[in-house]
Amino acid sequence: MNNKTSIDYQTFMDKVKKMEKGEKLDLSSDEDLSIAIMNLISIEEHLFFTGNKTGKNEYFDLLYEVREMRKSLLKQIIKEYEGEVWCISKHLLAASMRLMEVGTKALTKKENSQAHDLFKKAYSLYSLFWGLNLGVVKLTGNKKIKEEEIELISESKTAKETAKVGVFDRLGQIVKKAIDCCIE
């Protein structure tokens, strides 16, 4: 296991513990905000297509207004970033939202297996968004993230277990832990 990953995980879990004590890390509000941002991205897309289909420039004016709102809200979640992490984050949310929508449509067609696969992928992208923006995932140098053995902290706190877990599964577990601890 990579020591950097262990340190990042511990830092994240420390933040979760602070939140449990009522300190300022309310992921439930940020989660709601991220879903709102996903919808604003979708609205931007619909305004773009409607503007082009109708030939009415007013839709592009609305697109600009919605984009500005989305940018200001995204700043509330993404406080620090390097390189293209801002854009990557926006696209992770957009892709996650689209996969959720396609998965929901598959459910209505009784294509449950395909729907569940799409939902899993959507959650993986959503987890990567949080991993990047909560400092759990650090991209340094040219190191490639591999799906290899990753140490899992057991709930009993008496022993550490190791299991073959992919990066997305690991991030999903971390996000679940954070969401489970949210103050309502």
Phi, psi and omega in degrees: 000142181284128180300324180299318179298318179298315180296315181297318179297316181297318178301316180297315181294327175297319177298319180297317179298320177299318181296320179299330180275004177092008178281175191281084165205085184259090182291338179295319176293317179294325177296314177301317180297320179296323178292320176299318179297320176304315181293324176296322176298317178296321178297318177303315180298314181295321177296321177300308182293320179295318177301317180288321181291324183267340184075013181263118182291343179301329178294326178289328175296317177295320178303316179300315181297316180295320179298317179297320177296314180300317180298316182294323179288323179296328177296336179288334179263316183262093184272324180228139178202160177234158177053234183255023181300326177302308182293320178301316180299314179300316182288328175297317178295316181296315180294320178300314180299315181295319178295325175297316181295317180293322177297319179296320177296322178296323177299318181294337177269006182065026177263065189298319181297314178296319180299313181296323177296317178294320178296320178297317179294320178299316180292325177298316179294320178296319178295322178295321175306309181292323178301318178293318189270352173253005176079014178283323178258120176244123178259106181236141178060211180254022181291135179263135176286125182246150172274092180228185180297127179236133182289134177250136176276123182283154180291333183287344180062010180263336182210158176255136180253149172240144181209157177282106184227133178284162180302315181294321178297319180298312179298320178300319178296319181294316179296319178301317180299316181294316182293321179300334184267002186294146176273127181272000000 
